[in-house]
Amino acid sequence: MTVKLNYNKAEFVAAYGKFSQIPAPERMEIAFAGHSNVGKSTLINKLFNRKNLARVSSVPGKTATINFYGLENIYFVDLPGYGYAKVAKSEKERWSGLIEGYLGSDRDIRLVFMLVDMRHAPTKDDVDMINYLIDTEMPFVIVLTKADKLKKSEREKRMEAFRDEIPCFDDIHCVPFSSMTFEGVDELRQIVEDVTGD
């Protein structure tokens, strides 16, 4: 049964710099993954109808921790953005350990929202992440961010190109999203309620 969530009641719970610091799972979880600066924090703020629940930065690679947000019996988990070049190798390894540790754990991860910038071809890291999600049979939805930046014809071209660029694209649920026009927000909320409504 789908239960309507009151998204305005979401709260920041904690941020963890290492996977070993994360407490044992106690709720179902929905994770957000994607390249640095793809708009994860912006998406979280739009979903929860808040301006600054997740801190948005114009500096790529700002989310260097796993951030947990709580709403009722669900945790929303913002994973560090990957693929930012101007970061020390040790820091990249720490991020990758965080992401892999989290996704490979036995937590009750109901869904991963995999964010891809709609304006560009996915990066190698994006494709690697999508392949990882497919290989591990992790349920995921691709969120195509910054949709409002494309004209209709450009959007159609990108959607066509994604068929060649993203593995199994036609079998993956994709949701175009815009923080400016709110496109996709209701559909993403509906997906959250579908996967968490036991």
RAQUI-V632600 format. One record per residue. N is the residue number from 0. RES is the residue in three letters. SS is DSSP state (~ for helix, > for strand, _ for the rest). PSI is psi in whole degrees, -180 to 180 (NA if undefined). D_LAST is the distance of its C-alpha to the last C-alpha in Angstrom with 1 decimal. Layout:
n	res	ss	psi	d_last
N	RES	SS	PSI	D_LAST
N	RES	SS	PSI	D_LAST
//
This chain:
n	res	ss	psi	d_last
0	MET	_	132	6.2
1	THR	_	129	7.5
2	VAL	_	132	8.8
3	LYS	_	129	12.2
4	LEU	_	148	13.1
5	ASN	_	92	16.7
6	TYR	~	-25	17.9
7	ASN	~	-15	21.3
8	LYS	~	5	20.1
9	ALA	_	146	19.5
10	GLU	>	147	22.0
11	PHE	>	133	23.7
12	VAL	>	-55	23.1
13	ALA	>	161	25.4
14	ALA	>	139	27.2
15	TYR	>	133	28.1
16	GLY	_	-17	31.1
17	LYS	_	148	30.5
18	PHE	~	-36	27.5
19	SER	~	-19	28.9
20	GLN	~	-16	28.5
21	ILE	_	128	24.7
22	PRO	_	163	23.2
23	ALA	_	149	20.9
24	PRO	_	139	17.2
25	GLU	_	-9	15.3
26	ARG	_	164	12.4
27	MET	>	156	10.5
28	GLU	>	148	13.1
29	ILE	>	127	14.3
30	ALA	>	154	18.0
31	PHE	>	122	21.0
32	ALA	>	155	23.8
33	GLY	>	171	27.2
34	HIS	>	154	30.9
35	SER	_	136	32.7
36	ASN	_	19	33.1
37	VAL	_	-16	30.7
38	GLY	_	28	29.1
39	LYS	~	-48	26.0
40	SER	~	-40	26.8
41	THR	~	-43	27.7
42	LEU	~	-44	24.4
43	ILE	~	-44	22.5
44	ASN	~	-39	24.9
45	LYS	~	-43	24.4
46	LEU	~	-40	20.6
47	PHE	_	8	21.0
48	ASN	_	38	24.1
49	ARG	_	152	26.3
50	LYS	_	-43	29.6
51	ASN	_	29	29.8
52	LEU	_	-51	26.5
53	ALA	_	130	26.9
54	ARG	_	123	30.7
55	VAL	_	134	32.0
56	SER	_	146	35.1
57	SER	_	-6	37.5
58	VAL	_	117	38.4
59	PRO	_	150	36.5
60	GLY	_	15	35.0
61	LYS	_	-39	34.5
62	THR	_	95	31.0
63	ALA	_	10	32.2
64	THR	_	167	29.4
65	ILE	>	120	25.6
66	ASN	>	130	24.4
67	PHE	>	132	21.3
68	TYR	>	137	20.0
69	GLY	>	140	17.5
70	LEU	>	114	15.4
71	GLU	_	-121	13.3
72	ASN	_	27	11.0
73	ILE	>	142	11.8
74	TYR	>	135	15.1
75	PHE	>	124	16.8
76	VAL	>	115	19.4
77	ASP	>	110	22.7
78	LEU	_	153	24.6
79	PRO	_	142	28.4
80	GLY	_	139	30.0
81	TYR	>	170	31.9
82	GLY	_	10	35.2
83	TYR	_	121	37.3
84	ALA	_	-34	40.8
85	LYS	_	45	42.6
86	VAL	_	142	40.9
87	ALA	_	150	42.5
88	LYS	~	-40	41.6
89	SER	~	-37	40.5
90	GLU	~	-41	38.1
91	LYS	~	-42	36.7
92	GLU	~	-38	36.2
93	ARG	~	-45	34.4
94	TRP	~	-46	32.0
95	SER	~	-35	31.5
96	GLY	~	-39	30.9
97	LEU	~	-49	28.2
98	ILE	~	-49	26.4
99	GLU	~	-40	26.8
100	GLY	~	-44	26.1
101	TYR	~	-52	22.8
102	LEU	~	-28	21.6
103	GLY	_	0	23.1
104	SER	_	175	21.5
105	ASP	_	37	18.8
106	ARG	_	162	16.5
107	ASP	_	71	12.7
108	ILE	>	108	13.7
109	ARG	>	-30	11.0
110	LEU	>	148	13.9
111	VAL	>	126	17.5
112	PHE	>	112	19.3
113	MET	>	112	22.7
114	LEU	>	133	25.4
115	VAL	>	134	28.6
116	ASP	>	118	31.5
117	MET	_	-21	32.0
118	ARG	_	-18	35.8
119	HIS	_	162	36.5
120	ALA	_	146	36.1
121	PRO	_	148	33.4
122	THR	_	170	35.2
123	LYS	~	-41	35.5
124	ASP	~	-40	33.0
125	ASP	~	-48	30.4
126	VAL	~	-40	31.1
127	ASP	~	-43	30.9
128	MET	~	-43	27.5
129	ILE	~	-42	26.2
130	ASN	~	-39	27.8
131	TYR	~	-45	26.3
132	LEU	~	-39	22.7
133	ILE	~	-47	23.6
134	ASP	~	-35	25.3
135	THR	_	2	22.6
136	GLU	_	36	20.0
137	MET	_	126	18.0
138	PRO	_	133	15.9
139	PHE	>	159	17.8
140	VAL	>	138	19.1
141	ILE	>	128	22.7
142	VAL	>	118	23.5
143	LEU	>	102	27.2
144	THR	>	165	28.6
145	LYS	_	33	31.8
146	ALA	~	-30	31.6
147	ASP	~	-14	34.0
148	LYS	~	-8	36.7
149	LEU	_	140	37.3
150	LYS	_	165	39.2
151	LYS	~	-46	37.8
152	SER	~	-38	40.1
153	GLU	~	-39	39.3
154	ARG	~	-45	35.6
155	GLU	~	-40	36.2
156	LYS	~	-43	38.3
157	ARG	~	-43	35.8
158	MET	~	-38	33.0
159	GLU	~	-43	35.5
160	ALA	~	-36	36.5
161	PHE	~	-29	33.0
162	ARG	~	-35	33.0
163	ASP	~	-25	35.7
164	GLU	~	-28	34.6
165	ILE	_	126	30.9
166	PRO	_	137	30.1
167	CYS	_	31	28.1
168	PHE	~	-42	27.9
169	ASP	~	-17	27.6
170	ASP	~	-2	24.4
171	ILE	_	137	22.7
172	HIS	_	121	20.8
173	CYS	>	139	23.2
174	VAL	>	111	23.0
175	PRO	>	137	26.4
176	PHE	_	141	26.2
177	SER	_	128	28.9
178	SER	_	-18	29.1
179	MET	_	-42	32.2
180	THR	_	-5	31.0
181	PHE	_	10	27.2
182	GLU	_	134	26.7
183	GLY	_	-19	23.3
184	VAL	~	-50	21.7
185	ASP	~	-40	19.8
186	GLU	~	-40	18.7
187	LEU	~	-40	17.4
188	ARG	~	-40	15.5
189	GLN	~	-41	13.9
190	ILE	~	-45	13.0
191	VAL	~	-47	11.5
192	GLU	~	-34	9.3
193	ASP	~	-42	8.5
194	VAL	~	-16	7.8
195	THR	~	-7	5.9
196	GLY	_	83	3.8
197	ASP	_	NA	0.0
//
